[in-house]
Amino acid sequence: MKRKFLNKSKEYLIIGNINKSINVLKNSSLDDIEINQWIDDASDLYNSREKLESLESILLEIIGKDVY
């Protein structure tokens, strides 16, 4: 059973969907220190990416206003 969750999580990582990979492991019954640490680290990475994308949009909006 553990292998099934790990494989599914890996497949989501391969296609670049870190959020679904995190959710697969969070919703599994796996309780492993290393997996829990990975979930925490991956969640931090996902949240950082979201904030960077938001900042990028704001900066592009500001730069676009200055150009015109």
C-alpha positions in Angstrom: 0.0 0.0 0.0 2.8 2.4 0.9 4.4 1.8 -2.5 1.1 2.7 -4.3 1.0 6.2 -2.6 4.7 6.8 -3.3 4.4 5.9 -7.0 1.3 8.1 -7.4 3.1 11.0 -5.7 6.2 10.4 -7.9 4.1 10.5 -11.0 2.6 13.9 -10.1 6.1 15.2 -9.5 7.3 13.9 -12.9 4.6 16.0 -14.6 5.4 19.0 -12.4 2.3 19.0 -10.2 3.9 19.3 -6.8 0.6 20.3 -5.1 -1.1 17.0 -6.1 1.9 15.1 -5.1 1.7 16.7 -1.6 -2.0 16.0 -1.4 -1.5 12.3 -2.2 1.0 11.9 0.6 -1.1 14.0 3.0 -4.2 11.9 2.4 -2.3 8.6 2.7 -2.0 6.7 5.9 1.8 7.0 5.7 3.3 8.2 9.0 7.1 8.5 8.3 9.4 11.2 9.6 11.1 11.6 6.3 7.9 11.7 4.3 6.4 14.2 6.7 9.5 16.4 6.4 9.3 16.2 2.6 5.6 17.2 2.8 6.6 20.3 4.9 9.5 21.2 2.6 7.4 20.7 -0.6 4.6 22.7 0.8 7.0 25.6 1.5 8.3 25.3 -2.0 4.8 25.3 -3.5 3.8 28.4 -1.4 7.0 30.2 -2.4 6.2 29.5 -6.1 2.7 30.8 -5.7 4.0 34.0 -4.1 6.6 34.5 -6.8 4.0 34.1 -9.5 1.9 36.7 -7.7 4.8 39.1 -7.4 5.7 38.6 -11.0 2.2 39.5 -12.1 2.2 42.6 -9.9 5.6 43.7 -11.3 4.6 43.1 -14.9 1.4 45.2 -14.3 3.5 48.0 -12.8 6.1 47.9 -15.6 3.3 47.8 -18.2 1.7 50.9 -16.8 5.1 52.8 -16.9 5.7 51.8 -20.6 2.5 53.4 -21.8 
